[in-house]
């Protein structure tokens, strides 16, 4: 096993990105950093380095346990890296899931059926008209009296 590995190869091999091309593109866009500094795809990493990967809306942090350049199976990923993402980041992710509209840019159309159901579930059961109440409003009594006269 080598002491070092290329960053883009490691990100792909550790299954953080689906392809090496996507991993390299993320590095070029500034979505991959270490200690606040953006990293290039050709950067070499070593065991113990902590890599930050920004996948909106959160930033994941991974500690390198092994420097590999060949893709491993999903069951072997815990031997290659350790997820050290802060709990606050997962709270941000949960809030984004609850709101449901974070992923869509403004003006890209109407909500999908799934978005609508999520919104309805979030807001709760709100009666569509006042006929659901067991009592009569004061204004309604006056209105009914006027109709009877």
C-alpha positions in Angstrom: 0.0 0.0 0.0 1.2 3.5 -0.9 1.8 6.3 1.6 0.1 8.8 -0.7 -2.7 9.0 -3.2 -4.1 11.5 -5.7 -7.1 13.3 -4.2 -9.5 12.7 -7.2 -8.6 9.0 -7.3 -9.1 8.7 -3.5 -12.5 10.5 -3.6 -13.7 8.1 -6.3 -12.1 5.0 -4.7 -13.7 5.8 -1.3 -17.1 6.2 -3.1 -17.6 9.8 -2.2 -18.2 10.6 -5.9 -19.6 8.3 -8.5 -16.9 8.9 -11.1 -13.4 10.3 -11.0 -14.4 12.9 -13.5 -17.1 14.2 -11.1 -14.5 14.2 -8.3 -12.1 16.2 -10.3 -14.8 18.7 -11.3 -15.8 19.1 -7.7 -12.2 19.9 -6.8 -12.0 22.5 -9.6 -15.2 24.1 -8.5 -13.8 24.5 -5.0 -16.1 22.0 -3.3 -13.2 20.0 -1.8 -10.9 21.6 0.8 -8.6 20.8 3.7 -8.1 23.1 6.6 -10.0 25.8 4.7 -7.8 25.7 1.6 -9.3 24.5 -1.7 -7.6 21.4 -3.2 -6.7 20.6 -6.8 -7.5 17.1 -8.1 -3.8 16.2 -8.4 -3.1 17.0 -4.7 -1.6 14.1 -2.8 -3.2 13.1 0.4 -1.9 11.0 3.3 -3.3 8.9 6.2 -4.8 11.2 8.8 -5.7 14.1 6.5 -9.3 15.4 7.0 -11.0 16.2 3.7 -14.0 18.5 3.6 -16.5 17.9 0.8 -19.2 20.5 0.2 -22.4 18.9 -1.2 -25.1 21.5 -0.7 -26.7 22.1 1.7 -24.0 20.6 4.0 -20.2 20.0 4.2 -19.1 16.5 4.9 -15.7 15.8 6.6 -13.8 12.6 6.1 -10.6 11.3 7.8 -8.3 9.3 5.5 -7.6 5.9 7.0 -6.0 4.3 3.9 -4.6 5.9 0.8 -6.1 3.8 -2.0 -6.5 4.5 -5.8 -8.6 1.5 -6.7 -12.3 1.5 -6.0 -13.5 -0.7 -3.1 -16.8 -2.3 -2.3 -19.3 -0.4 -0.2 -18.7 -2.8 2.8 -15.0 -1.9 2.8 -15.5 1.9 2.9 -15.2 2.1 6.7 -11.7 0.7 6.5 -10.7 3.5 4.0 -12.3 6.5 5.6 -14.0 7.7 8.7 -16.9 10.1 8.6 -16.2 13.0 11.1 -18.9 15.4 9.9 -20.1 17.7 12.6 -23.6 17.0 14.0 -24.7 20.6 13.1 -24.2 19.8 9.5 -26.7 16.9 9.7 -29.2 19.2 11.4 -28.9 21.5 8.4 -29.6 18.6 6.2 -32.7 17.6 8.2 -34.0 21.2 8.0 -33.5 21.2 4.2 -35.5 17.9 4.0 -38.3 19.4 6.1 -38.6 22.6 4.0 -38.6 20.6 0.8 -38.0 23.5 -1.5 -34.3 24.1 -0.9 -33.2 21.9 -3.9 -35.2 23.8 -6.5 -34.0 27.2 -7.8 -36.5 30.1 -7.6 -38.8 30.3 -10.5 -38.3 26.8 -11.9 -42.0 25.9 -11.8 -44.6 24.6 -9.6 -44.1 22.2 -6.7 -44.3 18.5 -7.6 -47.0 16.3 -6.0 -44.4 15.0 -3.6 -43.5 18.6 -2.6 -47.2 19.5 -2.1 -47.8 16.4 0.1 -44.7 17.3 2.2 -45.9 20.8 2.5 -49.4 19.7 3.5 -48.0 17.3 6.0 -45.8 20.0 7.5 -48.6 22.6 7.8 -51.0 20.0 9.3 -54.7 19.6 8.7 -56.3 23.0 8.0 -60.0 23.1 7.2 -60.8 24.5 3.8 -64.0 26.2 4.9 -65.8 27.1 8.1 -68.4 24.4 7.7 -66.2 22.0 9.7 -66.8 23.8 13.0 -69.4 22.6 15.5 -70.4 26.2 16.5 -71.8 29.2 14.6 -70.0 32.5 14.4 -71.8 35.6 15.6 -71.7 37.1 12.1 -73.4 34.0 10.7 -76.3 34.2 13.1 -76.9 37.9 12.0 -76.7 36.8 8.4 -79.2 34.0 8.9 -81.6 36.4 10.7 -81.5 38.8 7.8 -82.3 36.0 5.4 -85.3 34.8 7.4 -86.8 38.3 7.6 
